[in-house]
Amino acid sequence: MAEISAERLRTHVYKLAGEIGQRNIFHPQALSAAAQYITEEWHKQGYEVRPLVYVDRGVERANLEITCEGKSRSGKYILVGAHYDSVIGSPGANDNGSGIAALLELSRLFREIQPDTSIRFVAFVNEEPPFFYGHEMGSMVYAKAARQRREPIRFMIALETIACYRNSPGSQTYPPLLKHFYPDTGNFIAFVANLKSRGVMLESARAFSASTDFPLETIAAPEIVPGVSWSDHSSFWRHGYKAFMVTDTALYRYPYYHAPEDTSDKLDYEPFARMTQGLFLMLASLTG
């Protein structure tokens, strides 16, 4: 069976956060280097990479897209995405080197199988402030163009800050009130959706839990709940698509969120690999 390697995940995260480092509009060469690394990795895997270029403040930025074509060619596809920029002041190992590392490894394993339903992988630029929720946010540009083209996206999955796991009680916190309904040990992965996307999120959760015993928690909540809309999936909600986020809950667990200390040595690669393996098996099931 095709497997996710902890060492390969570590290599991707170190390249992005250790060698390239902080990557955003104030470090444009690093941002370009990250895009180049992702492009080269996908070329090695045998994909044709589509750079979807747009101009932001007079500078060209690019979302990067590849597609694993399904046998049925029915039209509808699942989109899996992660942003490759980091917040100002942080090298962005967990946020979001971890999401890109998983994206690269999932796409690698999908080269070894041909699903019935197509799956698309996208690396988004400009997720972090000052772009977040704005028109120049990479995923917002992408989702708007997809809606204008009437792209048949069945649903979108955002991989966002996914590599911190703790087995000690009290290691997990929550927005107000949620602590009464969820565990206080931060050893799980969370699937987070708005109310309209609850169905596809629960369908995916069932496929995940049927494939792995990795701990999973789910929530479908109004977008005003702090954290529920804090990634690229919210761009797809705004343009009428169903979407959910896969996350370790970021600042509610990870002490180095948006900090200079968010370095590659802080991540928990063995559980990260087991969780990503579960995502691969989930996606293989959902795409037939």
Summary of the structure (lengths in Angstrom):
residues: 288
radius of gyration: 17.2
end to end distance: 15.9
largest distance: 49.0
contacts: 1022
relative contact order: 0.18
helix: 39%
strand: 19%
